[in-house]
Amino acid sequence: MGKGKAYAVACNVGYKDQLQSLVDQTHSLAGEIDVVIGNAGVNPYYGPTSEIPDDAYDKTMKANVQSNLWLAQMVAPDMIEKGSGSMAFTSSIGAFKPSVMLGTYGMSKLALIGLVRNLAAEFGPKGLRFNAICPGLVRTEFARELWDNPDVEKRIKNDIPLRRLGEPEDFAGLAVFLASDASRYMTGQALTVCGGSNMWT
């Protein structure tokens, strides 16, 4: 059961009860959980952090940070029981530098790295590993506003050594690596996948 199969379970990570339902349904469908790749995130506000409305700030922090803590708390008992397990959460290169228009998003992703490091320290003695994946600009619908404009070609030529945007497929190998025993001695790390754009920061 499970090999070669995928199951879709709807879940809004901003709601703790929906995350618990996701975990419960996963248990019913596939048994104990060995690996978590947390890739959900939001950015409801584009503008200065100093002007962000409370509801947008709360939504950003809840979805990008707290929901990952909830998920880790819900899944950790499965992994503790067997003495091993891996969780990886998607952060961003936005965590590593300030931004006038995307600052709160970057703050949330830096906080997520902090969460990953703390969980790595707390659960390491029990055999659990936690890491963060930090993408650069990726050609997804989520990031369309950032790449679907005339200035991007200039940015690609000037700022990205590989001279292209990231594609979702560029992250599959790293996710599999972090999920597997090939990374069994790696925890608490923030791994950038950005075409080289972040190597100067």
KARA-V749737 format. One record per residue. N is the residue number from 1. SS is DSSP state (~ for helix, > for strand, _ for the rest). PHI is phi in whole degrees, 0 to 359 (999 if undefined). OMEGA is omega in degrees with one decimal (999 if undefined). Layout:
BEGIN
N,SS,PHI,OMEGA + N,SS,PHI,OMEGA
END
This chain:
BEGIN
1,_,999,176.0 + 2,_,100,-176.6 + 3,_,295,178.8 + 4,_,75,-178.3 + 5,_,235,173.8 + 6,_,224,178.4 + 7,_,241,177.8 + 8,_,261,176.6 + 9,_,229,-178.5 + 10,_,291,-179.2 + 11,_,198,169.7 + 12,_,260,-172.0 + 13,_,294,178.6 + 14,_,286,-178.3 + 15,_,239,-175.3 + 16,~,299,-178.6 + 17,~,293,177.5 + 18,~,289,175.4 + 19,~,295,178.8 + 20,~,296,176.4 + 21,~,297,177.0 + 22,~,300,180.0 + 23,~,295,-179.6 + 24,~,298,180.0 + 25,~,292,176.3 + 26,~,297,176.0 + 27,~,301,-179.0 + 28,~,292,-176.3 + 29,~,278,-169.0 + 30,~,226,179.6 + 31,_,89,-178.0 + 32,_,297,-175.1 + 33,_,265,180.0 + 34,_,260,-171.6 + 35,>,219,171.4 + 36,>,233,169.2 + 37,>,242,-176.9 + 38,>,268,-173.2 + 39,_,239,-179.0 + 40,_,281,177.1 + 41,_,190,179.7 + 42,_,224,170.3 + 43,_,211,-174.4 + 44,_,281,-173.0 + 45,_,223,176.5 + 46,_,238,-177.3 + 47,_,164,-177.3 + 48,_,298,176.4 + 49,~,301,-178.3 + 50,~,295,-177.5 + 51,~,242,-174.8 + 52,_,291,175.2 + 53,_,292,-177.6 + 54,~,303,-175.9 + 55,~,293,178.4 + 56,~,290,177.3 + 57,~,297,-178.5 + 58,~,298,-180.0 + 59,~,296,179.9 + 60,~,297,-177.4 + 61,~,291,-179.6 + 62,~,293,-176.8 + 63,~,286,-172.2 + 64,~,271,-178.1 + 65,~,236,-171.3 + 66,~,297,-179.3 + 67,~,298,178.1 + 68,~,289,174.0 + 69,~,295,177.6 + 70,~,304,-177.1 + 71,~,297,178.5 + 72,~,298,179.3 + 73,~,297,-177.8 + 74,~,286,-173.9 + 75,~,266,-175.4 + 76,~,308,-179.1 + 77,~,303,176.3 + 78,~,302,-174.7 + 79,~,285,178.7 + 80,~,299,-178.0 + 81,~,300,-179.5 + 82,~,261,176.0 + 83,_,77,178.0 + 84,_,199,177.7 + 85,>,159,-177.2 + 86,>,225,172.9 + 87,>,233,177.0 + 88,>,230,-178.0 + 89,>,238,-177.4 + 90,>,277,173.6 + 91,_,262,-179.0 + 92,_,188,171.9 + 93,~,293,174.4 + 94,~,298,178.0 + 95,~,289,-168.7 + 96,~,262,178.9 + 97,_,206,-179.8 + 98,_,287,176.6 + 99,_,214,-179.6 + 100,_,291,-175.0 + 101,_,252,-179.2 + 102,_,236,-173.1 + 103,~,297,-177.8 + 104,~,291,175.2 + 105,~,300,178.5 + 106,~,298,176.7 + 107,~,301,-178.5 + 108,~,295,-179.4 + 109,~,285,173.3 + 110,~,290,176.3 + 111,~,298,178.3 + 112,~,296,175.9 + 113,~,298,176.3 + 114,~,299,177.2 + 115,~,298,-180.0 + 116,~,302,-178.7 + 117,~,295,179.7 + 118,~,293,177.8 + 119,~,294,177.2 + 120,~,299,-179.8 + 121,~,290,-176.0 + 122,~,288,-173.9 + 123,~,260,179.3 + 124,~,305,179.4 + 125,~,298,179.0 + 126,~,263,176.0 + 127,_,93,-179.1 + 128,>,267,179.1 + 129,>,242,179.0 + 130,>,226,177.9 + 131,>,219,178.1 + 132,>,242,173.9 + 133,>,257,-174.8 + 134,>,243,-179.8 + 135,>,286,165.1 + 136,_,275,-180.0 + 137,_,287,-175.7 + 138,>,242,-177.9 + 139,_,282,176.1 + 140,_,234,176.2 + 141,_,297,-179.9 + 142,_,303,-175.4 + 143,_,257,-174.5 + 144,~,307,-177.7 + 145,~,298,-177.7 + 146,~,271,-176.4 + 147,~,245,-176.7 + 148,_,268,177.8 + 149,_,205,-173.2 + 150,_,296,-176.6 + 151,~,285,-173.7 + 152,~,292,180.0 + 153,~,301,177.3 + 154,~,295,-179.9 + 155,~,297,179.7 + 156,~,299,-177.3 + 157,~,289,-175.8 + 158,~,265,-167.8 + 159,~,246,-175.1 + 160,_,245,-177.3 + 161,_,305,179.7 + 162,_,281,172.0 + 163,_,60,173.6 + 164,_,202,173.1 + 165,_,282,173.9 + 166,>,287,173.6 + 167,_,240,-179.2 + 168,~,309,-177.9 + 169,~,295,-178.9 + 170,~,292,-175.2 + 171,~,253,-177.0 + 172,~,297,-177.3 + 173,~,298,179.6 + 174,~,293,178.6 + 175,~,298,178.7 + 176,~,295,178.2 + 177,~,301,-178.2 + 178,~,291,179.3 + 179,~,282,-171.0 + 180,_,261,176.8 + 181,~,290,176.7 + 182,~,298,179.7 + 183,~,250,-171.3 + 184,_,296,178.9 + 185,_,250,-178.3 + 186,_,241,176.3 + 187,_,204,179.0 + 188,_,73,-174.6 + 189,_,256,173.2 + 190,>,245,-171.4 + 191,>,257,-177.8 + 192,>,271,174.8 + 193,>,228,-165.9 + 194,_,216,-178.9 + 195,_,68,-179.9 + 196,_,96,-174.8 + 197,_,293,-174.5 + 198,_,259,-174.0 + 199,_,287,179.0 + 200,_,265,-175.2 + 201,_,249,999
END
